[in-house]
């Protein structure tokens, strides 16, 4: 089996853990290729390195990309994979880790399942961005969310939104999040947005610090185009696709649609979205609910 490995490597303990996992994978007969960020975690048996989406593509066929870290690292790995259609498996070395199916305690068991073919692939939808002016972004898709925010803390934005060609609202406030089901447990959740199951064909519009109390998050069909025009006092605003952020000068029109390709994430038979939510958000942590 041919595996590509990505990590940000921010901690010495992470480095030691990755070396431990790589050694175990090599002993299982895997051929390993590391991202350049992971060179400090390399073992002698590594077969090579890659540093970009294009270089990862030249390694194909690659069976899986392994992401070591938290959800942010997983999203970085998803940007590396892009349209290459390589399944992505997250190994959690962070804190919450909604997107990571493997951890320090179960990795041996999970990788044995992986090599035995005892897993399923779940498609995660992406957002596709088009703009009426060129933007200095590395890619035009997002796994979690596309966010429009004020670029000046002393002013607010008026964000005009149309869905399917019909006017929805002008959002007055600090910004607006357009989140996928995957992104519903990220920034959108912290701003009061709903949790959405991963296979739902919807997106959610979540306002950030709305100046109108009646405005609430809205779930919309993922099949409809979202059109956005931003008005601000300083004639600019901040635009982010996941963690990639740029300042955009007006006038500009943004159009957001469902991306034509998707990210494949690896799940094991005991992976259950509701169980993940219970564990990560500590739902039901009460002595009356210990049987749940």
C-alpha positions in Angstrom: 0.0 0.0 0.0 1.3 3.5 -1.0 0.6 6.2 1.6 1.3 10.0 1.6 1.7 11.7 4.9 1.0 15.3 5.9 1.4 17.2 9.2 2.2 20.7 10.5 4.5 19.2 13.2 4.1 21.9 15.9 5.1 19.7 18.8 8.0 17.4 19.6 5.5 14.8 21.0 3.7 14.8 17.7 7.0 14.2 15.9 7.8 11.2 18.1 4.3 9.8 17.6 4.4 10.2 13.8 7.8 8.3 13.8 6.2 5.6 15.8 3.3 5.3 13.4 5.5 5.4 10.3 7.6 2.6 11.7 4.5 0.5 12.3 3.2 1.2 8.8 6.5 0.3 7.3 6.5 -3.0 9.2 3.0 -3.6 7.8 4.5 -3.3 4.3 3.5 0.2 3.4 5.4 2.5 1.1 5.6 5.9 2.6 5.9 9.4 1.1 6.1 12.5 3.4 5.2 16.1 2.9 8.2 18.4 3.2 6.7 19.7 6.5 7.2 16.3 8.0 10.9 15.8 7.3 11.8 16.0 11.0 9.6 12.9 11.6 11.2 10.9 8.8 12.4 7.4 9.4 15.1 5.7 7.3 12.5 3.7 5.2 10.7 6.7 3.8 10.5 6.4 0.0 10.3 10.1 -0.9 8.8 13.5 -0.4 6.3 15.9 -1.9 5.5 19.6 -1.3 2.5 20.5 -3.4 -0.8 19.4 -5.0 1.1 18.9 -8.3 3.8 16.8 -6.7 1.3 14.7 -4.9 -0.4 14.1 -8.2 2.8 12.9 -9.7 3.1 10.2 -7.0 -0.1 8.5 -8.1 -1.4 5.9 -7.7 -1.5 6.8 -3.9 -3.9 4.7 -1.9 -4.4 7.2 1.0 -3.3 10.5 2.4 -2.7 10.5 6.1 -3.2 13.8 8.0 -1.6 14.0 11.5 -2.9 16.8 13.6 -6.3 18.4 14.2 -9.1 19.5 12.0 -7.1 22.5 10.6 -4.3 20.1 9.5 -7.0 17.9 7.9 -8.3 20.8 5.9 -4.8 21.7 4.8 -4.4 18.1 3.6 -7.7 18.3 1.8 -6.4 21.4 -0.1 -3.3 19.3 -1.1 -5.5 16.5 -2.3 -8.0 18.7 -4.2 -9.4 17.0 -7.2 -7.0 14.0 -7.1 -9.6 11.7 -5.7 -7.3 10.2 -3.1 -9.1 9.2 0.2 -8.0 11.1 3.3 -7.6 9.6 6.7 -7.2 11.9 9.8 -5.1 10.9 12.8 -5.9 13.2 15.7 -3.0 14.6 17.7 -4.9 17.8 18.5 -7.8 18.5 20.8 -11.4 18.2 19.4 -10.8 16.6 16.0 -14.3 16.2 14.4 -12.6 15.1 11.1 -10.1 12.6 12.5 -11.1 9.0 12.8 -7.8 7.7 14.4 -6.1 8.7 17.6 -3.0 7.8 19.6 -4.8 4.9 21.4 -6.4 3.1 18.4 -4.0 3.7 15.5 -2.7 0.1 15.4 -6.2 -1.3 15.3 -7.3 1.2 12.7 -4.4 0.7 10.3 -4.9 -3.1 10.5 -8.5 -2.4 9.4 -7.3 -0.1 6.7 -4.9 -2.6 5.2 -7.6 -5.3 5.4 -10.0 -3.2 3.5 -12.4 -2.9 6.4 -13.4 0.7 6.0 -15.9 2.9 4.1 -15.4 6.1 2.2 -17.7 9.1 2.9 -17.9 11.9 0.4 -17.6 15.4 1.8 -19.0 18.3 -0.3 -17.0 21.4 -1.0 -17.9 25.0 -1.8 -16.7 26.5 -5.1 -16.0 30.3 -5.3 -16.0 32.5 -8.4 -15.3 36.2 -8.3 -15.9 39.1 -10.7 -12.3 40.2 -10.1 -9.0 38.1 -9.6 -8.3 37.1 -6.1 -4.9 36.1 -4.6 -6.0 32.7 -3.3 -4.2 29.4 -3.7 -7.4 27.6 -4.5 -11.1 28.4 -5.1 -12.7 25.7 -3.0 -13.4 25.2 0.7 -14.2 22.1 2.8 -15.4 23.9 5.9 -16.6 27.4 5.0 -16.3 30.6 3.0 -16.3 33.6 5.3 -16.9 37.3 4.6 -15.7 39.6 7.4 -15.1 43.3 8.0 -11.5 44.3 7.4 -11.8 47.2 9.8 -12.7 46.5 13.4 -14.3 50.0 13.6 -16.9 49.4 10.9 -19.6 46.9 10.0 -20.4 45.3 6.7 -23.6 45.3 4.7 -23.6 41.9 3.0 -26.2 41.5 0.4 -27.1 37.9 -0.4 -29.2 36.2 -3.1 -29.9 32.4 -3.2 -31.0 30.9 -6.5 -31.4 34.4 -7.9 -33.8 35.5 -5.2 -32.8 38.2 -2.6 -32.5 36.7 0.9 -31.2 39.5 3.2 -28.8 42.3 3.7 -26.7 41.1 6.7 -25.5 44.0 8.9 -22.8 43.0 11.2 -19.2 41.7 11.5 -19.6 39.1 8.7 -21.2 36.0 7.3 -20.2 32.4 7.2 -21.3 30.1 4.3 -20.7 26.6 5.8 -20.9 23.1 4.4 -22.2 20.2 6.6 -18.6 19.5 7.4 -18.0 23.1 8.4 -21.2 23.2 10.5 -19.1 22.0 13.5 -16.5 24.6 13.0 -16.7 28.5 13.0 -20.4 28.4 12.2 -21.1 26.4 15.4 -19.3 28.9 17.5 -21.5 31.6 16.0 -24.8 29.8 16.8 -25.2 27.8 13.6 -26.8 24.3 13.6 -25.0 21.0 13.5 -25.7 19.3 10.1 -25.1 15.6 9.3 -22.3 15.2 6.8 -24.3 13.7 4.0 -27.1 16.4 4.0 -27.2 18.2 0.6 -27.4 21.6 2.3 -25.3 24.6 3.3 -25.9 27.1 6.1 -25.7 30.9 6.2 -24.5 32.0 9.6 -24.2 35.7 10.5 -21.3 36.9 12.7 -22.3 39.3 15.4 -25.5 40.5 13.6 -26.7 44.0 14.4 -30.3 42.8 13.8 -31.6 40.5 16.6 -34.2 38.9 14.3 -31.5 37.5 11.9 -30.7 33.8 12.5 -28.7 31.1 10.7 -30.5 29.7 7.6 -30.1 26.3 6.1 -30.4 26.3 2.3 -30.1 23.8 -0.6 -26.5 23.1 -1.7 -27.8 23.0 -5.3 -28.5 26.7 -5.4 -26.0 29.4 -6.3 -25.3 32.0 -3.6 -24.5 35.5 -4.8 -22.8 38.0 -2.5 -22.1 41.8 -2.7 -20.4 43.5 0.2 -20.7 47.2 1.0 -18.3 48.7 3.6 -17.1 52.1 4.6 -13.5 51.5 3.8 -14.4 49.9 0.4 -12.8 46.5 1.3 -13.5 43.3 3.2 -11.8 40.2 4.4 -12.6 36.9 2.5 -11.5 33.5 3.8 -11.7 30.0 2.2 -11.2 27.8 5.2 -7.9 29.2 6.6 -6.8 31.0 3.5 -7.6 34.7 3.9 -7.3 37.8 1.6 -8.4 41.4 1.7 -10.7 42.1 -1.3 -11.3 45.6 -2.8 -14.7 46.6 -4.0 -16.5 46.6 -6.3 -16.7 42.8 -6.5 -19.4 40.1 -6.8 -18.9 36.6 -5.3 -20.7 33.5 -6.5 -20.6 30.3 -4.5 -21.8 27.0 -5.8 -21.3 23.3 -5.0 -17.8 22.1 -6.2 -17.8 19.5 -8.9 -15.5 17.2 -7.0 -15.5 16.1 -3.4 -13.1 15.0 -0.6 -13.3 11.3 0.3 -12.8 10.7 4.0 -12.0 7.3 5.5 -14.4 5.9 8.2 -14.3 2.6 10.1 -17.3 0.5 11.0 -17.5 1.9 14.6 -17.4 5.5 13.4 -20.8 7.1 14.0 -21.4 10.9 13.5 -23.8 11.0 16.5 -21.3 9.2 18.7 -18.6 11.7 17.5 -20.8 14.6 18.5 -21.6 13.1 21.9 -17.9 12.5 22.6 -16.5 15.8 21.2 -19.2 18.1 22.6 -19.6 16.1 25.8 -23.3 15.6 25.3 -25.0 13.4 27.9 -22.0 13.6 30.3 -24.3 13.0 33.3 -24.5 10.1 35.6 -28.1 9.7 34.6 -27.0 9.1 30.9 -24.1 6.7 31.4 -25.9 4.0 29.4 -26.1 6.2 26.2 
